[in-house]
Amino acid sequence: MSDPLPISVLGSTGAIGRATLDIVRLFPERFRVRALAARRDIDHLARQIAEFSPEAVAVLDPDAADRLRSMNPGCEVLEGESGCCDLAARPAHRVVCGMVGASGLAPLLAALDAGNTVALANKEPMVMAGQIIMRRAADRGVSVLPVDSEHSALFQCLAGHPPSHVRRLWLTASGGPFYGKSRAQLHQVSPAEAARHPTWKMGVKISVDSATLMNKGLEIIEAMRLFGLPRNKIEVVIHPQSIVHGLVEFTDGNMLAHLGVTDMKQPILYALTWPDRSERPVKTLDLASVGSLTFSRPDLDAFPCLALALEAADRGGTAPAVLNAANEVAVESFCREHISFLEIADVVAETMARCVSPHDGISLEAILAADTDARRTAETIVRELERKKR
Ligand code: MG
């Protein structure tokens, strides 16, 4: 057996990072940790350093980085976005991108530019700048391997099939904690209720995105970029059991589905071993105990965020970056109880109305400018909503 392969984990204290380190723990003969990056949870990061002995770590928040240094962690401590980029550029078998939101974009590009293969869980950079990311990866001859469960499923179903044979991709959505509720029933829901996902254990941001169905909208754009397909070739179907993660429909009507457990270790493990497969599973799926699988159409009236994401996908240019930035601000404001659950979609819609320009190109500069502008505008809209309620 060869030496364990070095893995760098960006967002190591989050749900994806912790699941990745679980895999390293389960497969120590296959993988070891080269580097870790976290936003600011240095207590958790210090425990990971003690267990996995990385060569270096990066902490996005500079004050937290200083505090970690004063704890004498026994490894190099980098800080800020540049520190995360420096870390992402160090040679690794995989750079696992599990940061939250747009903050993951620069480190992702740094990893690709350095020739590292990326295992991508952090979908927001793909929504903002997917074309740029895929072009950089192609230029460097490296892969962006999806960790998002639906995209990992589609990636596996598509393997070996030419694009011309694909009629449509189907993304499944659990429907989130509010599946089956009408718009009227969603006025009063709390952040804690929105973050309680029925089938997946995930971070707060993505759990709220799942509750609004924005997550599925972001995933449509992510799939367009990853697989180079137009919007009309990607469909969403509600599947509350979250057992079928994605389906490919071919031109002749045949469909291939991917089934698996609801555990992110599954797609992470595949992204770490690809094109090989692990010799043993993390968990196995017991279909008989699942019983039945059901499917239904999404309710765009109760969940307008999905429609907004489709609009951003159709408008193209910087519209997906505006959508993403507005959503990040709106979700954060909802979690702080500054706006209500239904106002998340209002903030996103109003930000898009004020910020999306039909003539913006998709240079990195234009995307970053649109991101900054949309964040500022969304914050203004949140304050306007708060003032109205006083
Ligand atoms: Mg997903």
Boltz pocket constraint, residues with backbone or C-beta under 6 A from the ligand:
constraints:
  - pocket:
      binder: B
      contacts: [[A, 148], [A, 149], [A, 150], [A, 151], [A, 219]]
      max_distance: 6.0
